[in-house]
Amino acid sequence: MSSYNEEINIKTKGEVDIIDITNQVQSIVNKSKINTGIACIFVPGSTGAITTIEYEPGLKKDLPRALQKIAPKGEHYNHHETWHDDNGHSHVRASLMGPSLTIPLINGRVIHGTWQQIVFIELDTSPRNRNLIVQIVGE
């Protein structure tokens, strides 16, 4: 079994910036020369998330609206009392969505649905530079 690691470096625009990273992940898989296995995409940090969506304009508006209902910005969060950084909702949202995603690889291809893309979602309140870790394991 082999493994390969690489990072995806991105600059976000801030809160609820949704960035399609599908092609970047596939490019890393291509470099890895691993044909069958899994790719794990991970964001170090507690205010970012990795998931899949249909990356289209309507859903890019719907998802932030749904997150506002689930963990509203402007509410009181005890986290604010600890750090005074007013991003408690960002931490809650990221905890619910999760920092990683594991995708199967078959014949050197990332397996996803026709309308399914891998995305990073910035949940912090200001723009950030993020380094996403992509680790590929297989044969």
C-alpha positions as a Markdown table, in Angstrom:
| # | Residue | x | y | z |
|---|---|---|---|---|
| 1 | Met | 0.0 | 0.0 | 0.0 |
| 2 | Ser | 1.2 | 3.5 | -0.8 |
| 3 | Ser | 0.4 | 7.0 | 0.4 |
| 4 | Tyr | 0.7 | 10.5 | -1.0 |
| 5 | Asn | 0.2 | 13.9 | 0.7 |
| 6 | Glu | -0.2 | 17.3 | -0.7 |
| 7 | Glu | -1.8 | 20.6 | 0.3 |
| 8 | Ile | -4.4 | 22.8 | -1.4 |
| 9 | Asn | -3.7 | 26.5 | -0.6 |
| 10 | Ile | -6.7 | 28.8 | -0.9 |
| 11 | Lys | -7.6 | 32.3 | 0.1 |
| 12 | Thr | -11.2 | 32.8 | 1.2 |
| 13 | Lys | -13.4 | 35.8 | 1.0 |
| 14 | Gly | -14.7 | 35.2 | 4.5 |
| 15 | Glu | -17.9 | 33.9 | 6.1 |
| 16 | Val | -19.7 | 31.2 | 4.1 |
| 17 | Asp | -17.4 | 31.4 | 1.1 |
| 18 | Ile | -17.9 | 28.1 | -0.7 |
| 19 | Ile | -15.0 | 27.0 | -2.9 |
| 20 | Asp | -15.1 | 24.1 | -5.3 |
| 21 | Ile | -11.9 | 22.0 | -4.9 |
| 22 | Thr | -13.0 | 19.0 | -6.9 |
| 23 | Asn | -10.5 | 19.5 | -9.8 |
| 24 | Gln | -7.6 | 20.3 | -7.4 |
| 25 | Val | -8.3 | 17.0 | -5.5 |
| 26 | Gln | -8.4 | 15.1 | -8.8 |
| 27 | Ser | -5.1 | 16.7 | -9.9 |
| 28 | Ile | -3.5 | 15.5 | -6.6 |
| 29 | Val | -4.8 | 12.0 | -7.2 |
| 30 | Asn | -3.3 | 12.1 | -10.7 |
| 31 | Lys | 0.1 | 13.1 | -9.2 |
| 32 | Ser | -0.1 | 10.3 | -6.6 |
| 33 | Lys | -0.2 | 7.5 | -9.2 |
| 34 | Ile | -2.6 | 5.7 | -6.9 |
| 35 | Asn | -5.4 | 4.0 | -8.8 |
| 36 | Thr | -7.5 | 2.3 | -6.2 |
| 37 | Gly | -7.9 | 3.6 | -2.6 |
| 38 | Ile | -9.2 | 6.6 | -0.8 |
| 39 | Ala | -8.5 | 10.3 | -0.6 |
| 40 | Cys | -9.1 | 12.2 | 2.6 |
| 41 | Ile | -9.4 | 16.0 | 2.5 |
| 42 | Phe | -8.9 | 17.7 | 5.8 |
| 43 | Val | -9.0 | 21.3 | 7.0 |
| 44 | Pro | -6.8 | 22.1 | 10.1 |
| 45 | Gly | -8.8 | 24.6 | 12.1 |
| 46 | Ser | -12.1 | 24.8 | 13.9 |
| 47 | Thr | -13.9 | 27.2 | 11.6 |
| 48 | Gly | -13.8 | 25.5 | 8.2 |
| 49 | Ala | -15.6 | 22.5 | 6.7 |
| 50 | Ile | -15.3 | 20.1 | 3.9 |
| 51 | Thr | -18.4 | 18.6 | 2.3 |
| 52 | Thr | -20.0 | 17.9 | -1.1 |
| 53 | Ile | -22.7 | 19.9 | -2.7 |
| 54 | Glu | -24.1 | 20.6 | -6.2 |
| 55 | Tyr | -22.0 | 23.7 | -6.8 |
| 56 | Glu | -24.5 | 25.9 | -8.5 |
| 57 | Pro | -25.7 | 29.5 | -7.8 |
| 58 | Gly | -29.0 | 28.6 | -6.1 |
| 59 | Leu | -27.5 | 26.2 | -3.6 |
| 60 | Lys | -24.6 | 28.6 | -2.9 |
| 61 | Lys | -27.3 | 30.9 | -1.6 |
| 62 | Asp | -29.5 | 28.2 | 0.1 |
| 63 | Leu | -26.7 | 26.7 | 2.2 |
| 64 | Pro | -25.7 | 30.0 | 4.0 |
| 65 | Arg | -29.4 | 30.7 | 4.6 |
| 66 | Ala | -29.8 | 27.2 | 6.2 |
| 67 | Leu | -26.7 | 27.6 | 8.3 |
| 68 | Gln | -28.1 | 30.9 | 9.6 |
| 69 | Lys | -31.2 | 29.0 | 10.8 |
| 70 | Ile | -29.1 | 26.2 | 12.4 |
| 71 | Ala | -26.5 | 28.3 | 14.2 |
| 72 | Pro | -27.5 | 32.0 | 13.8 |
| 73 | Lys | -25.0 | 34.8 | 13.7 |
| 74 | Gly | -25.8 | 37.4 | 16.3 |
| 75 | Glu | -27.0 | 35.0 | 19.0 |
| 76 | His | -25.2 | 34.7 | 22.3 |
| 77 | Tyr | -22.5 | 31.9 | 22.3 |
| 78 | Asn | -20.5 | 31.1 | 25.4 |
| 79 | His | -17.4 | 30.9 | 23.1 |
| 80 | His | -17.6 | 34.7 | 22.8 |
| 81 | Glu | -16.9 | 35.0 | 26.6 |
| 82 | Thr | -13.8 | 32.9 | 26.2 |
| 83 | Trp | -12.0 | 34.7 | 23.3 |
| 84 | His | -14.2 | 37.7 | 22.6 |
| 85 | Asp | -13.9 | 37.0 | 18.9 |
| 86 | Asp | -17.6 | 36.9 | 18.1 |
| 87 | Asn | -17.4 | 33.7 | 16.0 |
| 88 | Gly | -19.1 | 31.2 | 18.2 |
| 89 | His | -21.6 | 30.5 | 15.4 |
| 90 | Ser | -18.7 | 29.7 | 13.1 |
| 91 | His | -17.4 | 27.1 | 15.5 |
| 92 | Val | -20.8 | 25.5 | 15.9 |
| 93 | Arg | -21.4 | 25.4 | 12.1 |
| 94 | Ala | -18.0 | 23.8 | 11.5 |
| 95 | Ser | -18.5 | 21.2 | 14.2 |
| 96 | Leu | -21.8 | 20.2 | 12.7 |
| 97 | Met | -20.4 | 20.0 | 9.1 |
| 98 | Gly | -17.0 | 18.4 | 9.9 |
| 99 | Pro | -13.4 | 19.1 | 9.0 |
| 100 | Ser | -12.9 | 16.2 | 6.6 |
| 101 | Leu | -14.3 | 14.1 | 3.8 |
| 102 | Thr | -13.1 | 10.7 | 2.5 |
| 103 | Ile | -13.7 | 9.9 | -1.1 |
| 104 | Pro | -13.2 | 6.5 | -2.9 |
| 105 | Leu | -10.7 | 6.3 | -5.8 |
| 106 | Ile | -11.3 | 3.8 | -8.6 |
| 107 | Asn | -9.2 | 3.6 | -11.7 |
| 108 | Gly | -7.4 | 6.8 | -10.7 |
| 109 | Arg | -10.6 | 8.8 | -10.5 |
| 110 | Val | -12.2 | 10.6 | -7.6 |
| 111 | Ile | -15.7 | 9.0 | -7.3 |
| 112 | His | -18.5 | 11.5 | -7.1 |
| 113 | Gly | -22.0 | 12.0 | -8.6 |
| 114 | Thr | -22.6 | 13.9 | -11.8 |
| 115 | Trp | -23.8 | 17.0 | -9.9 |
| 116 | Gln | -21.7 | 16.5 | -6.7 |
| 117 | Gln | -18.6 | 18.6 | -6.1 |
| 118 | Ile | -16.1 | 18.6 | -3.2 |
| 119 | Val | -16.1 | 22.0 | -1.5 |
| 120 | Phe | -14.4 | 23.9 | 1.2 |
| 121 | Ile | -16.7 | 26.2 | 3.2 |
| 122 | Glu | -15.1 | 29.1 | 5.1 |
| 123 | Leu | -17.2 | 29.6 | 8.3 |
| 124 | Asp | -15.0 | 32.1 | 10.1 |
| 125 | Thr | -16.1 | 35.8 | 10.1 |
| 126 | Ser | -13.2 | 37.2 | 8.0 |
| 127 | Pro | -11.1 | 36.1 | 5.0 |
| 128 | Arg | -8.5 | 33.5 | 5.7 |
| 129 | Asn | -5.6 | 31.7 | 4.1 |
| 130 | Arg | -6.3 | 28.0 | 4.3 |
| 131 | Asn | -4.0 | 25.0 | 3.7 |
| 132 | Leu | -6.2 | 21.9 | 3.1 |
| 133 | Ile | -4.4 | 18.5 | 3.6 |
| 134 | Val | -5.1 | 15.9 | 1.0 |
| 135 | Gln | -3.9 | 12.4 | 1.9 |
| 136 | Ile | -4.3 | 9.5 | -0.6 |
| 137 | Val | -3.9 | 5.9 | 0.4 |
| 138 | Gly | -4.1 | 2.8 | -1.8 |
| 139 | Glu | -2.5 | 0.9 | -4.6 |
